[in-house]
Amino acid sequence: MFDLALTGGRRYWSWVVFLLLLMGVGLFFYLQQLQHGLGITGLSRDVSWGIYIAQFTFFVGVAASAVMVVLPYYLHDVRQFGRITILGELLAIAAVTMCMLFIFVDMGQPTRVLNVLLHPTLHSLMFWDMVSLSGYLLINATVAYVMLNAEYKGVPAPGWIKPVILLSIPWAISIHTVTAFLYNGLPGRHLWFTAILAPRFLASAFAAGPALLILLCLLLRRLTSFDAGREAIGKLGVVVAYAMAANIFFLLLELFTALYSQVPDHIHAFEYLFFGLEGEAGLAPLMWGSVVLGVIALVALLVPRLRRNEKILATAAVLVFVSLWLEKGMGMIVGGFVPSPLGAVTPYAPTLPEWAIVAGIWATGGLLITFFYKIVVAVRAAN
């Protein structure tokens, strides 16, 4: 079955070569980082987590969002999701792989990753984050392989796979909840020190992941014979609409708490993000861009007539994905470090090596998705 990913036309292989080149560039800069240390990045003593951890946080959400197609299909028999459930599970595999790579490149000395395995600490959230991510990867890989292999051979899926599928539902929620706990368990970081951080993470995940899945489904329809169905894509649009509404509502709650309580440190975190502090306002344009894009997308998604137009839906999905990437894939992490617990405002901007390594990991995820979806399309076409 895996050999199906190795067949394709000129356009397919040109795309694969492009991704491999990006991966090669990322590997080159990672070897530079490995040789010279994290000093070649924009990280500092005050901002010790940057774009690597920001991307990790964002893609944990993309991985968790697979539950938004698995749960309706397997628990509520929403048959419209029958053709796209496997796409969501494969997207989760690629996203978790990217998450692990972002952690790997952020470690500085990659051998330190083994310390989590060799010296497990049960009260450490890092340990439980590793357990949740690796477990989720194993679950989705098992489910995707068994279901797709059964379809490839034209036989029913084995009965034992159903409990594994059901286990993936709470496990998906757990991976982003534990990720949120990594941050809001740090009382000195006021932006993260909130009880609704996990709900905020989940709401953004359930918007960004399905938005990406909508775009992938539309792209598959355009480039291949695979059609997820207008009704399934439309239902995903509804999911994105309400998840995005919840995400914006949670952000407003955070703003009310900070502004009404007048707690200086909490206010300063939002002030830095949206207006800047001490002349440093590098993230302000990104955060306002996130707000504007998110509001435009939400209006388009909440109006049924607009949402049913697939061109508008695709545009709204792009806006949602970019909006949440700016907020969660950059602002959320950096804003937790600036200002520092001592009030220091230390600007952070990713360097060229960081961007190259990030691009290489994105390309790795893109290559996995390309191969996975090529197999799905080939199997569905044969049947």
Sequence and secondary structure as in RCSB ss.txt:
>XXXX:A:sequence
MFDLALTGGRRYWSWVVFLLLLMGVGLFFYLQQLQHGLGITGLSRDVSWGIYIAQFTFFVGVAASAVMVVLPYYL
HDVRQFGRITILGELLAIAAVTMCMLFIFVDMGQPTRVLNVLLHPTLHSLMFWDMVSLSGYLLINATVAYVMLNA
EYKGVPAPGWIKPVILLSIPWAISIHTVTAFLYNGLPGRHLWFTAILAPRFLASAFAAGPALLILLCLLLRRLTS
FDAGREAIGKLGVVVAYAMAANIFFLLLELFTALYSQVPDHIHAFEYLFFGLEGEAGLAPLMWGSVVLGVIALVA
LLVPRLRRNEKILATAAVLVFVSLWLEKGMGMIVGGFVPSPLGAVTPYAPTLPEWAIVAGIWATGGLLITFFYKI
VVAVRAAN
>XXXX:A:secstr
 GGGGG   HHHHHHHHHHHHHHHHHHHHHHHHHHH GGGSS  SS    HHHHHHHHHHHHHHTTHHHHHHHHH
S  GGGGGTHHHHHHHHHHHHHHHHHHHHHHTSSGGGHHHHHHS  TT HHHHHHHHHHHHHHHHHHHHHHHHHH
HHHT    TTHHHHHHHHHHHHHHHHHHHHHHHHT TT TTT  TTHHHHHHHHHHHHHHHHHHHHHHHHHHHSS
    HHHHHHHHHHHHHHHHHHHHHHHHHHHHHHHHT HHHHHHHHHHHT BTTB TTHHHHHHHHHHHHHHHHH
HHSHHHHTSHHHHHHHHHHHHHHHHHIIIIIHHHHHHSS TT         HHHHHHHHHHHHHHHHHHHHHHHH
HHHHHHH 
